[in-house]
Structure formats: structure tokens, C-alpha cells
């Protein structure tokens, strides 16, 4: 039986709409992977939601004249709608402000506390002199005390990758208003990360198949782990279930702590909504595999901190202990991190003014063109610059000219000459060679997708499409009016490869894959899409919110070459992809006047 697969997708922060840089890291790669794994016969649970706690939510709420919860409600819907439009096939996309999430976070914390992996500690905390509000570490910038980089954050330096404390920064300043923060003494709870150095190191030594950038970066940080605060002085977050802390209105869990636990809480919520409260265990224990998708700025949270929380909950850190409420949970099988998608050399960033929002992009170009660009030209292994010129080129020459043209002319000729999928008679060596190449691609493309090598996978699928286009040009079926048997054999061969190629492209292009399925005379759902449903909070029923979910287990595309049905009626097809105006490559659309820095 195929292993059950957890696809854990990084949680987008709900202080505004998400941009295409975000979905190039967590969104499209996770969905391409999940769709392939389902097509291959695996049971998949793909979960995530909006990350809604912390000071940045409060800061943005004040700017918009809303409460923190109202702001979270607003952008939870915007983000969920955009991700639905992109076709991300979540089994559950939820949020971190649910009663279920609060309970799971508190239960996991209790196991960490009981096993001795959380310790109280007094530290110097940053506050805003003008508002008196706690400044989150990520909202403080300064010069890194280790490498000298001017632009290090208070929690981590993106230049050298080291974990930092804001009080250690040289020339610290608030990213909110530029003022110099005031540091005061305050007590917090800390995750005792040094108590996981040996257990983390042993586990990390088994992760030999991880992407090199993730593995090397993580291994270099293990020996220097320091205790890390898991609480903050603010009133917007998950309460702390501990005597002397639970009754303090200005003490809450740090947003990073509760957000990473969201993978587990979303799985538990999915199970509760499915009618089987224990269904989540299939994806978290035993032989189940867990794949975590995010951008490179989140590597440390998923390769070191989240595994530490799991080890502590399991009672398997350096201090030992007993498993908590959730039993023994699996650590990540792989942390699939993408690099940055940049524009004019600058990272996409809402705060720095370099941004193309997902919603705007979808309205103008639809989902599959963006999905394809991210898959074939995105930041899989290195930072990649997005340009309108390259987007237009990929769309016009690869999607429209290569793939769209193959579908259109193959189906059109068969419709015009036969009205249905024609029968093949005697096949020539050229026919057999193309069919063999098409079938062999399933193993090759599948092997790349299992390893999240999306560029190689999409490149191999497009190679088959190019071969089919060359085959049609060489065989010239439009000139075979006097030899209808040969003409029909050529068209049958071409249509078989169109069907195979459509299967190979389905994880990347699920929306157009449905259209190709119908163009070939198919009925029913070929590639299921997520649905948005309004639900009541399971534990606070007076609250409601939208979730993304879907039925992805029905009769849909399988990862295999299936014979086309001779005699199936065909209709004249419509263009699969519209060509973009070449001028777009020079200036971009009117709504995208990119301002850098």
C-alpha cells in the first residue's frame, strides 16, 4: 500500500494580500507535489491556513482602523480566495485563531513543559518609546554583530543565517517608524534548544536527500543553538496554560511558536470535521511521510525549531521524557525550501514596495500561466528574477505555441476528418518511437516530482510535447487525403501523446488539463479544484470563517498512460492559451508599476 503523505504548507501571514513571491515558495510547489502524489495513488493530506497572531497584525489593524480580529478576518478571506483561484488543492486551509488551534498549541506546550524543555528566563525586551507596545524581533533592524550586515532582523540575520536577539544588534531601529527601541527587563518562557543538539544532530545526519541548500544551512546552525523565547508581552495571541501566566493579559505565545504547531492543529481540525477524530494520525505516525514547503527565510523554523518541538513533545530530546497527548509524532521527511523570487534584483516585499499581488495577476492572466512560470522558471534552487519579458516568452512560446498548438491542431484535424478519435492501423517505427518516448516520460517526470525537482519535471514533459509537434510536422497528416488509413494512424498517435502529455502536465496546469480532457471528448472531473466553504468554529460555534477543502479522491486523472477511446466524438477545440501582447514584456500591465525599495 502506498505511504500516506502529509503536505505541510507554510502559513501566509494575514496582515495583507499575498504576492507572487510568496506563492512561488509555499504555494505552487506544494500543490504540484500533492497533485502528483494523489495521481500516483498516495493518500495525501495537504494543510495550512492563515497565520493571524502577533504585533504586525495589531500594527496593520491600527492603520486600517480595525481590531486585530477584524483585520485577520478580512485578510483570511482575501488570501483564501486568491489561493483557491490559483487552484491550490488543500484538504484544509484554516486559520490560527480557532478554538481547535488554541487547544492543540496549549496541549503541545504542556508536553514540552512537563518534559523540561521550556524554561523561564528574564531578558531585555524591546518596546516602542512612542506607543509602549512590544516590538517584535522581526520589526527591529540593525547591524549584525556577527557579520556586520546592515539590515539584519532582531531574530535572524538573512546574510549569515545566525539566530539573533534584538538587544545584540548594533544601531537598532524600528521598521515601523524608525525610532530607536527601548529595552526593558521582562520574564518569558524559552524553548531550551541546546537540549536538542544531540538528538537533532543524529536525526539531521539521516536527511541525506534534502536539498543541499537546506541541509548545509541547517547543519551549520545546530551547534550554536541558544534558548529561544516562545512568549511575548502582548494581548493578541494564544494564552499560556500555566499557573502564574494564564491570568496575565499581556502574556501570550510568540506568533512563531503557535504558527508552526498549525500543521498539527490543522490536521486535527480536518480529522474532526471528517467525522473521525483520530484520522489525522494516519499522516503523522508510523510509515507516513511529511513534506514541508516554504521560502528560504523559513528554513530554520522547519528544519530545526519545529523538529525540536516534535522531539520535545515525543519525549525524545536530549533530556528524554514521555510522549504528550499526541503520542509519538513523525519528524519531517523533507523540508522543501525555495529561494527568493526577485524583481530587478530585489526580493518581492510588501513592506519594501516590491510587489505583484496574486489577486491582480490571476485577474489578468489566470492561474495556469503563473503556475507554469513558477514551476519552470521559479526560484527552486537559486534566487530567480521575475521579468515580464520572460513571463511573456514562456506563455507565448511554450504554453501557447508548443502545448496549446499541439492540442489544437491534433484535435482539430481529427474532428474535421473523422469527427471522433480515429482508429490506428499499421504503425510505423516513427509512431512506435513517439509512443515509447511518451510512456517512458511517466517514470522520468514522476521521479523528478517525487523529489520536488519541478524544473526538471516540467522540462521533461515539455520535451515530449516538442517531440509530438515535430512528429506532426514530419508526418504531415494534412497531406494524406488520399491515404486516410495512414492519416488516421498519425492522428491517433498524436492524440494518444496529447492525452499522455496532458496527464504529465496536470500537476502544473490543472485548470487547462481539465479543458484538454474535455477537448479529447472526456467527461467528469479530471483535476479537482478546491472549494471555499463557510464553517462554524468547532469550539466557538458563534464564530464562522471560510475554509478551503475539496474532494480529490474521486475518479480523476491517474499517473499512467491510458489508451484513448477510438470513436469518442470530438468537437472543434478552442485555443488553450491566448498569446500575450509582446509589449507587455517591455512594460508590464498597467496595475503593476513596480517600485523598488
C-alpha positions in Angstrom: 0.0 0.0 0.0 1.3 3.5 -0.8 2.5 5.6 2.1 0.3 8.3 3.4 1.7 11.7 2.7 1.4 14.9 4.8 2.0 18.1 2.7 2.6 20.8 5.2 2.4 24.2 3.6 3.8 27.4 5.2 1.2 29.6 6.7 0.7 33.0 4.9 0.6 35.9 7.3 -2.8 37.7 7.4 -1.7 41.3 7.5 -2.4 41.9 3.8 -2.8 40.1 0.4 -0.1 37.8 -0.7 2.2 38.5 -3.6 3.6 36.1 -6.3 6.9 35.8 -4.4 5.0 34.2 -1.5 3.3 31.6 -3.7 6.5 30.8 -5.5 7.8 29.5 -2.2 5.0 27.8 -0.4 2.0 27.7 -2.8 2.6 26.3 -6.3 5.4 23.8 -5.4 3.3 22.2 -2.6 0.3 21.8 -4.9 2.3 20.4 -7.9 3.8 17.9 -5.5 0.4 17.0 -3.8 -1.4 16.6 -7.1 1.3 14.3 -8.4 1.3 12.2 -5.2 -2.5 11.8 -5.3 -2.4 10.8 -9.0 0.2 8.2 -8.1 -2.1 6.5 -5.6 -0.9 8.1 -2.3 -3.3 9.3 0.3 -2.4 13.0 0.8 -3.3 15.4 3.5 -2.4 19.0 2.4 -3.0 21.5 5.2 -2.2 25.1 6.1 -4.1 28.3 6.9 -3.6 32.0 7.7 -1.1 33.0 10.4 -3.0 35.6 12.4 -1.3 36.5 15.7 1.4 38.9 16.7 2.2 42.6 16.8 2.4 43.1 13.0 -1.4 42.2 12.8 -2.1 44.8 15.5 0.1 47.5 13.7 -1.7 46.9 10.4 -5.1 46.9 12.1 -4.4 50.3 13.6 -3.5 51.6 10.2 -6.8 50.4 8.8 -9.0 51.4 11.7 -9.8 47.8 12.6 -9.4 45.5 15.6 -6.8 42.7 15.2 -9.5 40.1 14.8 -11.3 42.2 12.2 -8.1 42.6 10.2 -7.4 38.9 10.4 -11.0 38.1 9.3 -10.6 40.5 6.3 -7.3 39.1 5.0 -8.1 35.5 5.8 -10.8 35.8 3.2 -8.7 37.6 0.7 -5.8 35.1 1.0 -8.1 32.1 0.9 -9.8 33.4 -2.2 -6.5 34.0 -4.0 -5.2 30.5 -3.2 -8.5 29.0 -4.3 -8.1 30.9 -7.6 -4.6 29.6 -8.0 -6.0 26.1 -7.7 -4.1 25.0 -4.5 -5.7 21.7 -3.6 -5.9 22.0 0.2 -7.6 19.3 2.2 -8.0 22.0 4.8 -6.9 25.6 4.7 -7.9 27.1 8.0 -6.6 29.8 10.4 -4.7 30.1 13.7 -7.5 31.9 15.6 -9.7 28.9 16.1 -10.6 27.2 19.3 -9.1 24.0 18.0 -5.7 25.6 17.2 -5.6 27.2 20.7 -6.2 23.8 22.3 -3.6 21.9 20.2 -1.0 24.6 20.9 -1.6 24.5 24.6 -1.5 20.7 24.7 1.8 20.5 22.9 3.2 23.2 25.1 2.1 21.3 28.2 4.1 18.2 27.0 7.2 20.4 26.4 6.8 21.9 29.9 6.3 18.6 31.6 9.4 17.1 29.8 11.6 20.0 30.9 12.1 21.6 27.5 10.7 25.0 28.4 12.4 27.3 31.0 11.5 30.7 32.4 14.2 33.4 31.8 14.5 37.1 32.2 15.6 39.0 29.2 15.7 42.5 27.8 12.6 43.1 25.6 12.2 45.9 23.1 9.3 48.3 23.3 8.3 51.3 21.2 9.0 54.5 23.2 6.1 56.3 21.5 3.4 53.6 22.0 4.7 51.5 24.8 3.9 48.4 22.7 6.2 45.4 22.4 8.2 45.5 19.2 8.5 42.0 17.6 12.0 40.9 16.8 11.4 40.9 13.1 10.3 44.6 13.3 13.7 45.6 14.6 16.6 46.1 12.2 20.2 47.0 12.7 23.8 45.8 12.0 24.5 42.2 12.6 27.0 41.8 15.5 28.5 38.7 13.8 28.9 39.5 10.1 28.3 43.3 10.0 25.4 43.2 7.6 23.3 46.4 8.0 19.8 45.1 7.6 19.8 42.2 10.0 16.5 41.5 11.8 16.1 41.1 15.5 15.5 37.4 15.2 17.9 36.4 12.4 20.4 37.7 10.0 19.5 36.8 6.4 23.1 37.4 5.3 24.9 34.9 7.6 21.8 33.0 8.8 22.6 33.2 12.5 19.9 33.4 15.2 20.0 36.8 16.9 18.4 38.7 19.8 17.4 42.3 19.1 19.4 43.7 22.0 22.6 42.4 20.3 22.0 44.4 17.1 24.2 47.5 16.6 22.3 50.7 15.9 18.9 49.0 16.3 15.8 50.8 14.8 12.1 50.1 14.5 11.0 49.2 11.0 7.6 50.6 11.9 8.6 54.2 12.5 12.4 54.3 12.5 12.7 55.2 16.2 15.3 53.6 18.5 13.6 50.9 20.6 13.8 51.0 24.4 14.9 47.7 26.1 13.3 46.7 29.4 13.7 43.7 31.6 10.8 41.1 31.3 10.3 37.5 32.1 9.5 35.0 29.3 9.3 31.3 28.7 12.1 29.9 26.5 12.4 26.8 24.4 15.6 25.1 25.6 17.1 24.5 22.1 20.5 23.4 23.5 18.7 20.4 24.9 18.1 19.1 21.4 21.6 19.5 19.9 22.5 15.8 20.1 19.1 14.5 19.1 18.7 17.0 16.3 22.2 16.2 15.1 21.5 12.5 15.0 18.3 13.0 13.1 19.8 15.5 10.7 22.5 13.1 9.8 19.8 10.8 8.2 18.5 13.6 6.0 20.9 12.9 3.1 18.4 13.5 0.3 17.4 17.0 1.3 18.2 19.9 -1.0 21.8 20.9 -0.4 21.0 24.5 0.5 18.6 23.4 3.3 20.8 20.6 4.7 24.0 22.6 4.8 22.4 25.7 6.2 20.7 23.7 9.0 23.7 21.6 9.9 25.8 24.7 10.3 23.4 26.1 12.9 22.9 23.1 15.2 25.9 23.5 17.4 25.2 27.2 18.0 21.5 26.8 19.1 20.5 29.0 22.0 17.3 29.2 24.1 14.6 31.0 22.2 11.7 32.9 23.6 8.2 31.4 23.0 6.2 34.1 24.8 5.8 37.8 24.2 4.3 40.8 26.0 1.1 41.4 24.1 -2.6 40.7 24.3 -3.1 39.2 20.9 -2.2 35.5 20.7 -2.8 32.1 22.3 -3.0 32.2 26.1 -0.3 30.4 28.1 -1.8 27.4 30.1 0.4 27.7 33.1 -0.2 28.9 36.7 1.1 32.4 37.1 0.9 33.0 33.4 -2.6 32.2 32.3 -4.1 35.2 34.2 -1.7 37.7 32.8 -3.5 39.6 30.0 -0.2 40.8 28.4 1.5 37.4 28.1 0.8 35.3 25.0 2.7 32.8 23.0 5.1 34.2 20.4 3.5 34.1 17.0 6.2 31.9 15.5 5.6 29.2 18.2 1.9 28.8 17.6 2.2 29.1 13.8 4.5 26.1 13.3 2.2 24.0 15.5 -0.6 24.9 13.0 0.4 21.9 10.8 -0.7 19.6 13.6 -3.7 21.6 14.6 -5.0 21.9 11.0 -4.6 18.1 10.7 -6.6 17.6 13.9 -9.3 20.1 12.7 -9.5 18.2 9.4 -10.0 15.0 11.2 -12.7 16.4 13.5 -14.5 17.8 10.5 -14.3 14.4 8.7 -16.2 12.6 11.4 -13.2 10.6 12.6 -11.3 12.5 15.3 -8.3 10.1 15.0 -8.0 10.3 11.2 -5.0 12.8 11.5 -2.8 10.0 13.0 -2.5 8.3 9.6 -0.5 11.2 8.4 1.7 11.8 11.5 2.7 8.4 12.7 4.2 5.1 11.5 5.2 5.0 7.9 3.6 8.3 6.9 5.9 10.8 5.2 5.8 14.6 5.8 6.9 17.2 3.3 7.2 20.8 4.4 7.1 23.7 1.8 8.3 27.2 2.4 10.6 30.0 1.3 14.2 30.1 2.4 13.6 32.7 5.1 11.6 30.0 7.0 14.1 27.2 6.8 15.3 27.4 10.4 11.8 27.2 11.8 11.1 24.0 9.8 14.4 22.2 9.9 15.5 22.9 13.5 12.8 24.5 15.6 9.7 22.5 14.6 11.7 19.2 14.8 12.8 20.3 18.3 9.2 20.9 19.3 8.3 17.5 18.0 11.2 15.8 19.7 10.3 17.5 23.0 6.6 16.5 22.7 7.7 13.0 21.9 10.0 12.9 25.0 12.9 12.2 22.6 15.1 15.2 23.1 18.4 15.1 24.9 16.6 15.1 28.3 14.3 12.3 27.5 10.7 12.4 28.8 7.3 10.9 27.9 5.1 11.4 24.8 2.4 14.0 25.3 -1.2 13.9 24.3 -0.4 13.3 20.6 1.8 10.3 21.1 5.0 9.9 19.1 4.9 12.2 16.0 7.0 11.9 12.9 9.6 14.4 12.2 9.8 15.9 8.7 10.7 13.6 5.8 11.9 16.6 3.8 12.0 20.4 4.1 11.4 21.7 0.6 12.6 25.2 0.6 12.6 27.5 -2.4 14.9 30.5 -2.8 13.6 34.1 -3.4 11.7 35.2 -6.5 13.1 38.7 -7.1 12.3 41.6 -9.4 15.1 43.8 -10.7 17.3 42.0 -8.2 15.2 42.9 -5.2 13.2 40.4 -3.1 9.4 40.7 -3.5 8.4 42.5 -0.3 5.2 44.3 0.6 7.0 46.4 3.3 9.7 47.5 0.8 7.3 48.2 -2.0 8.4 45.5 -4.5 5.2 43.6 -5.1 2.9 41.9 -7.6 -0.2 40.7 -5.8 -1.6 37.2 -6.6 -5.2 38.5 -7.0 -4.2 41.1 -9.6 -2.1 38.5 -11.5 -5.0 36.0 -11.6 -7.5 38.5 -12.9 -5.2 39.5 -15.8 -3.6 36.1 -16.7 -5.4 33.3 -15.0 -3.8 30.7 -12.7 -2.0 28.2 -15.0 0.3 30.7 -16.7 1.6 31.7 -13.2 1.8 28.1 -12.1 3.8 27.2 -15.1 6.2 30.1 -14.8 6.9 29.3 -11.2 7.4 25.6 -12.0 9.7 26.0 -14.9 11.5 29.3 -14.2 10.9 29.9 -10.4 13.4 30.0 -7.5 13.7 26.3 -6.9 17.4 26.2 -6.2 18.6 29.8 -6.5 17.2 33.3 -6.4 15.4 34.0 -9.7 14.5 37.4 -11.2 10.9 37.7 -12.5 10.6 39.8 -15.7 7.6 40.5 -17.8 9.6 39.7 -20.8 10.4 36.2 -19.6 6.8 35.6 -18.5 5.5 36.6 -21.9 8.1 34.4 -23.6 7.2 31.4 -21.6 3.5 31.9 -22.0 3.6 32.5 -25.8 6.3 30.1 -27.0 5.9 27.3 -24.5 2.3 27.3 -23.4 0.6 28.7 -26.5 2.9 27.7 -29.4 4.1 24.4 -28.1 1.4 22.9 -25.9 -1.7 24.8 -26.9 -0.8 24.4 -30.6 -0.3 20.6 -30.3 -3.7 20.2 -28.7 -5.5 22.5 -31.1 -4.2 21.1 -34.4 -4.4 17.4 -33.3 -8.0 17.6 -32.1 -9.0 20.0 -35.0 -7.7 17.7 -37.7 -9.3 14.6 -36.1 -12.6 16.5 -35.7 -12.5 17.8 -39.3 -11.6 14.5 -41.0 -13.2 11.9 -38.7 -15.4 13.7 -36.2 -14.1 11.4 -33.5 -10.9 9.8 -32.2 -9.6 7.8 -35.2 -8.5 4.2 -35.3 -4.9 3.3 -35.9 -4.0 0.6 -38.3 -0.4 -0.3 -39.1 2.0 1.8 -37.0 5.4 2.8 -38.4 8.7 2.9 -36.5 8.2 6.7 -36.1 4.8 6.1 -34.5 6.2 3.5 -32.1 9.2 5.7 -31.2 7.0 8.6 -30.2 4.6 6.5 -28.2 7.5 4.8 -26.4 9.0 8.2 -25.5 5.6 9.4 -24.2 5.1 6.4 -22.0 8.7 6.4 -20.7 8.2 10.0 -19.6 5.9 8.9 -16.8 8.7 7.3 -14.9 11.1 10.2 -15.6 8.8 13.0 -14.7 7.4 11.1 -11.7 10.9 10.6 -10.3 11.6 14.3 -10.5 8.3 15.2 -8.9 8.8 12.8 -6.0 12.0 14.8 -5.3 10.3 18.2 -5.8 12.5 18.9 -8.9 9.9 20.8 -10.7 12.1 22.4 -13.3 13.4 19.1 -14.5 9.9 17.5 -14.4 8.2 20.2 -16.4 11.2 20.3 -18.8 10.8 16.6 -19.5 7.1 16.9 -20.0 7.6 19.8 -22.5 10.3 17.6 -24.3 7.5 15.1 -25.1 5.3 17.9 -26.4 8.1 19.1 -28.6 8.6 15.6 -30.0 4.9 15.4 -30.8 5.0 18.7 -32.6 8.0 17.6 -34.6 6.2 14.3 -35.4 3.2 16.1 -36.8 5.4 18.4 -38.9 7.3 15.4 -40.2 4.3 13.2 -40.9 2.1 16.0 -42.4 -1.3 14.3 -41.9 -3.0 17.2 -43.7 -1.4 16.0 -46.9 -2.7 12.4 -46.6 -6.2 12.9 -48.0 -5.5 10.0 -50.4 -4.3 7.7 -47.7 -7.0 8.0 -44.9 -5.7 4.9 -43.0 -2.2 6.4 -42.7 -3.7 9.8 -41.8 -5.9 8.3 -39.1 -2.9 6.4 -37.7 -0.9 9.6 -37.5 -3.7 11.4 -35.8 -4.4 8.6 -33.4 -0.8 8.5 -32.4 -0.7 12.3 -31.9 -3.9 12.2 -29.8 -2.5 9.4 -27.7 0.5 11.6 -26.9 -1.7 14.6 -26.3 -3.5 12.5 -23.6 -0.3 11.3 -22.1 1.2 14.8 -22.1 -2.0 16.2 -20.5 -1.5 13.7 -17.7 2.1 14.7 -17.3 1.2 18.4 -17.3 -1.8 18.1 -14.9 0.1 18.8 -11.7 1.4 22.0 -13.2 -1.7 23.1 -15.2 -4.7 21.6 -13.6 -7.2 24.1 -15.0 -6.2 23.7 -18.6 -5.8 20.0 -18.1 -9.5 19.8 -17.5 -10.1 21.7 -20.8 -7.8 19.3 -22.7 -9.6 16.3 -21.1 -12.9 17.7 -22.4 -11.4 18.6 -25.8 -10.5 14.9 -26.1 -14.2 14.0 -25.5 -13.8 13.2 -21.9 -16.4 13.9 -19.2 -16.4 14.3 -15.5 -13.7 15.8 -13.3 -10.1 15.4 -14.5 -8.3 17.7 -12.0 -10.4 18.6 -8.9 -10.3 22.2 -7.7 -10.5 23.5 -4.1 -13.8 24.8 -2.8 -14.4 27.5 -0.3 -16.9 26.7 2.4 -18.2 28.8 5.4 -17.9 26.8 8.6 -18.6 27.3 12.3 -15.7 27.1 14.7 -15.8 23.7 16.2 -15.2 25.0 19.7 -16.5 28.6 19.5 -19.7 28.0 17.4 -20.8 31.6 17.4 -17.7 32.3 15.1 -17.6 31.3 11.5 -14.9 31.5 8.8 -14.1 30.2 5.3 -12.0 27.1 4.7 -10.6 25.7 1.6 -11.2 22.0 1.1 -12.1 19.6 -1.7 -12.8 16.1 -2.9 -9.6 14.9 -4.5 -10.2 11.1 -4.1 -12.8 10.6 -6.8 -12.4 9.3 -10.3 -9.8 11.7 -11.6 -6.5 11.6 -13.5 -4.1 8.7 -12.7 -0.4 8.9 -13.2 -0.3 6.4 -16.1 -0.7 6.2 -19.9 -4.2 5.2 -20.7 -5.3 4.2 -24.2 -7.5 6.8 -25.9 -11.0 5.7 -26.8 -11.4 5.1 -30.5 -14.7 6.5 -31.8 -15.2 9.0 -29.0 -16.8 12.1 -30.6 -14.7 15.3 -30.8 -15.8 18.9 -31.0 -13.8 21.7 -32.6 -11.5 22.9 -29.9 -11.0 26.5 -28.7 -7.5 27.9 -28.1 -6.0 26.6 -24.8 -3.8 29.6 -24.1 -4.2 33.1 -25.5 -1.0 34.8 -26.7 0.1 37.9 -24.7 0.9 41.2 -26.4 4.7 41.4 -26.8 4.6 45.0 -25.5 3.7 43.5 -22.1 7.2 42.2 -21.9 8.6 45.7 -22.0 6.3 47.5 -19.5 4.1 45.0 -17.7 0.4 45.6 -17.1 -0.9 49.0 -16.0 -1.6 47.8 -12.5 2.0 46.7 -11.9 4.1 49.9 -11.6 6.8 48.2 -9.6 8.5 50.4 -7.1 11.8 49.0 -5.7 12.9 49.8 -2.2 
